[in-house]
Structures are given as structure tokens and as C-alpha cells.
């Protein structure tokens, strides 16, 4: 969930926020006041919300965060790397037809180019839409058709499982003129109460066989052209997902054999990103409404690059269409 949730947050931010240009203090204040598309972190309550639909794999998600944010520095004459620095604490809520997740998060941006965050959340899968399915070995098949067939033969395979999720997130970003570069690295630890203490489960959000009680690492690299005045972005994203399987994840065969479990990871996809922000003001709880589209073709995936009877053609990308907004007091 966390890989797409970070996608929405970054898209909305990239559409709505640009760094204030260097200059005299008076000029910076005037620009901050009169240019409605210049973002500025404020002290007080804030919120973020994103809703998106995804295909290949299919999913519908909403991610909401509400909390308190405090600026570390609040002087317009500071170097640009020290502007918009802050710390924040918030409650989180993620909803999907298949699960709900709620918890708390902390965030720290010591420099304009660095953002660090962590969240700890309770997760509950409902047992709907064939999820969540657990397995005795990471070598098992988890294609869309295999998941549907498994749920048809054994309806109890879709478990109403609960547990916990820890997410550690780091963002490194820079901007030169209208060109923005951003890299987001994320570590996701899951622990669910699965049937028979099975060691792995299909993580439908990240589309991988995930270790239970283990880590999944993701990385998003974005290269984006920002037209701040017009309110649109256009760019490209490269995404990699790597589960770290422990010895227990291989089940009875106790082996990570090439061409079997090794093919379940890593996954790699790339493609264009386009977004448009309708307006941006300040001190509003419905600010920077943004629509976005992401299309990424699968470069590496056991079941989405063709080559087998149950595989989806590599010509079909993962497509995400969504809407995001944010606000502050």
C-alpha cells in the first residue's frame, strides 16, 4: 500500500510546490504572498488525501493523513535549502475494498532536499476480492488467474487476517530550473496473523510475494519537468520492488532455486507520469486539487511480462489514475 501511497503524496507535492527563488527578503515575501502557486509550509494542522484507481494489477485505494506540522525555520532570508524545513506528527488511515489500515506517522524535513518519515499501522484484511492469500513457500504461483482459481477451489484461502505494518521512508530531491529529480527509498515490514503461521503472503498493493515478519524494499526514481505557473508536470518514473526472503520463506523445499522463487523478485517497471494542479492557495483545507495519470510498463515480473500461459502481455502497462489534494490551517 505504502509504495502507491508515497506515489500520491509525491505527485501532489510535485504539482503544487516549487522552491522560492533566491533574492532580497522583501522580494521573497512579496512573491510568497501574491504568487498563488508558490507552496509554503505553515505551522498548525495539515492534511493530505489521495484517491486512485489502478489496473494491472487491479486496485482502488484512498489514503488520508491528518496531523500537526511545525516549521523549523521561518525566515525568508535563509538559504533555499533551509526553507520549508519542518517536523510533523499525524494519524493515518488507508481504505480499500480489501483492507483497512490505521495508525500514526512522524515526518522530519531537516533540509529542502531531504524528507524522512516513519509510520506504524494496524492492518486488517477483510477476506474479500480473493485477498489476503498466504502460502507455505515463496516459490508458489501468484498470477492473477492462479489467485482466482485458488479462491474458487478453496474459498477459505482468502483470509480475514490482521496484523501490523512498519514503513520507513526517505526522500532525496533536487530542482534545477523547471527540472526536478526525486528518489524515494522505502522499507516495509509486515507481520500478519496468517493460517498455520505461513511464511509468505501475496501483497496486492506492491504486487509481490511478501515475507511475513520480513521486509520489502521499494525505490521510485522520478525525473519531472514542472511548469509551475501553468500547473502541470510531465515526467517519468522508474520503480523497483525487492522482497527479502529469509530461509523460512522457502517452505518445505527449503531452497531458493533460480527460475522458481528467484523469479518472484525483484520487479521493475517504468513509464510516464502526467499531472495537473487546478489551483493553489494557502490556509485552506481543500488546496492544490490535482489529477494525475501514471503508466508504467513491466520490465521484470514473473506474471506481467508474457512468456507463459497465465502471464499478462508485457504490452499492457500498470495504469494509475487519481485525484489528490492537501490543506493546512
N, C-alpha and C positions, 0 to 999 in steps of 0.2 A: 504494500500500500504506500510504504514510505517513498520508493523510487518515484511514482506518479504524483504523490502529494508534493515532493520537492519540486517537480516539474511545474506544477501550477503556481507555486509560490514564486519561482524564479521568472516564469513568463510574465506574471502580473507585475513583478518588480521591474523587469527589463522594459516593459511597455511604459510604465508610469514614472520611473525615477531616472533622472540624469544628474550627473555631478555638476555643481555650481562652478562656473569658470573663475579662475583667479583674477583678482582685481582689488581696487580700493574697497574698504569696508562699506562706505556709503553706496557704491555701485552694487555690491553683493546684496545688501539689504533690499535695495530697490528692486533688483531682479527677483529676489525671493518673494517679494510682496506682489509684484504685478504680473509676473510670468506664471500663469496658472498651471503650466506643465512642469514646473520645477518642484521635485519632491523634497520634503524636509521632515526628518524625524522629529516628533514632538513628545514632550513629557505627558504622561497620563495614560488613559485607557486606549487600547487599539484592538482591531480585529482584522482577520483575513478569512476569506471564504472562496472556495473554488468548487465548481461542479463540472464533471466531464464524462463523456461517453467514449468508450474505446471498442474497437474491433480488432480481431486477430492478435491477442485473444479478446473475447467479449467481456465488457465490464461497464458498470455505471457506479460512480463514486461521488461523494460530497465530503469535503474536508473543511473544518471550521476551527478557528483558533481565536480565543478572546483572553486578553490579559492586560498587564501594565508594562509600560516601557518608559525608560528614563535615559535622557541624553547624558553622555559622559562629559562632553564639551559643548558649549553653547556660545561660541564667539565666531562671528563671520570673518575675522581677520586671520584665523588659523590656517595652516596649510591644508590643502584639499584632502589629504589622507586622514586628517583628524576630524573632518566634518561628518555629520551623520553617524557618529560613533555612539553606541548605546548598549544597555543591558535590558533584558526583558524576562518576564515570567508569565506563563499563560496556561489556561486549560485547553485541552484539545478534544475534538470529537470528530470521528470519521464514520460515515454511514455508507452502506451498500446493501443491495437486496440480499447479499450473502453473509454479512457480518456487521458488527458494530465495534468500534474501538474508542476508548476514552481514557484520558489521563492528564498528565502535566508535562510542561516543557519549559526549559530555560534557554536563553539565547544571549550571545555576547558578541558584539562587533567592536573590537578594540581599534580597528583601522577601517577606512572606507573600502579597502580591498580584501578584508578578511571577515568572515562570519562563522561562528562556532555555535552549535546548538546540540541539545540532548533532550530526548523525551522518553518517558516511561509510561506505558499504557496497558490497560486491561483489554483483552480481546475476547470476543465471543462470536463464534461461528454458529449460524442457525441450522445448519444441515440442509439448506435449500440450494437449488441450482447445482446439484451434484457435488457440493463442497461442504466441509473440507474433507479430502480423502487422504488417508495415511497409508504408508507402505512399510513392508518389512525390509526393503533394500532400496538403495538409491539406484540400483540397476533397473528398476521396474519402468514400464512404459507409462507415459503421462500425456500422450497426444489427446487432442480434443475428443476424437472418436473413441479412444480407449477409456477415457474417463466416463463418457456417456454410457458405454457398454457395461462398464464395471458397475455403475449405479443402477442400470437396468436389471442386471443379473442379481445384484445384491444391494437392495435399497438402503440397507444399514451401513453401507460403505461410506455414505455421505454423513459425516459425524457432526453433531452439535457439540463441538469442542470449545473449551475456554482455556485461557492462559494469559501470558504476559509477553510484551514486546518492548525491547530497548532499542532506541535508534540514536546513533552518534553521527553528526553531520558536520562537514567542514566545507566552506566555500572560499575559493580564491578567485578574485576577479580584477579586471583592469579595463580601462577605456582610453582609447586614443582617437580623438575626434569623434566621429559617429560610429566607430567600430568598437564593439565590446567583446571581450573574451572572458569566459567564465568556466571554471571547473568545480564540480561538486562531487566529493567523495563521501560515501555513506557506508556505515556498518550497521547491520540489522540482526539482532539476536532474538530468536523466538523460543518460547517454551510453552507447549500446549499439552493438555491432558488428553492424550490420544489412546485409542483402544490398544490393549496389550502392550502399552509402552513402546509403540513402534518408533523407529529412529528417524523417519523422514515423512514429510507430507508435501502435497502439491501446493505451492504458494501461487495462487491465481493472480495476485497483484504483480509480482515480479516474474511470473511465468517460468518458474524453475522448481525442481525438486529440492526442497529446503531441508536442512538438517534440523531436527527438533532438539533444542538445547544447544544449538550451534549458530554460526554466523553466516550471513550472506552479505557480500560486499558488492556495491554498485558504484559506477562512475559515469557522470554525464559531462561531456565537453561541448560547450556552446561557442559558436562564432556568429555574432549577430550585428547587422547594420541597423542603427537606431536613427529614425527620423523623429526627433522629439517633438518638433513643432507640429508635424502632421499627425503624430500619434501612432505611427505604425513601426513594426520591426519585421525584418526578414533575415533569416539566417539558417544555420544547420546545426544538428545535434548528433553526436556520436555517443552511444550508450553501451556499456559493458556490465554484465552481471555475473558474479562468480560466487557460488556456494562453496563453503569449506566443509568437506565431508570428513568426519572422524572415522576411525576404524569400525565403530558400531554401526555406521550408516550403511555398510555393505551387506548386512544381514547374514543369512545362512551361508552364502558362498564365500563371505569374508574376503572378497577380492574386488579391487578397483581395476577391472580389465579394460584395456583400450577397445573402443568400439561398443562398450556397454555403458557402465556408469560414467566413464570419462566423457561420453558423448552428451550427457545431460548438462554439462557445463564446460566452459563458460558460454554465455550467449552474447551476441554482438549485433547491433543494429544501427543504422544511420539514415538521415534524411532531413528534409527541410522543415522549418518552423516559420509560421507567419502569425502575427498578432496585430490587433488594433485596439487602442485605448480611446474611448469616446471623449472623455474629459478628465481633468484632474483639478481639484481644488484643495482646500485644507480645512481641518476641523469639521469633518463630515463623516458620518458612519456609512455612507454609501458613496465611495470615492473611487476614482480610476476604474470604472467598469470596462472590462477587457474581454474581447472574444479572441480565440486562438485556434489554430489548427496545426497539428504535428503529424507528419507522415514519415515513418522510418521503415526501410526495407531490412529484412533479416539477413545478416551476413553469416551468422553462425547460430544454428538452433537445430536440435535433433529432429523436430517435427514441423518446422516452418520454412525449410529451405528446399522442399522437394526431395526426391530420391527414394521414397518408399510409398507403399500403398496407402498408408494412413497419414502421410505427410501433406501439408498445405503447400501450394506452389510458392516458390520464392518471389514470384511476381506480385503477390499480394502483400502490401506493407501492413504494419501496425498503424492504425489511424486513430488519433485522439482529437476530439472536438470539444471545446469547453468554454466556460464563462467564469471570470473571476472578478472580485472587487475587494477593496480593503477600506479601512476607515480609522479615524483617530478622534479623540475628544478635543 
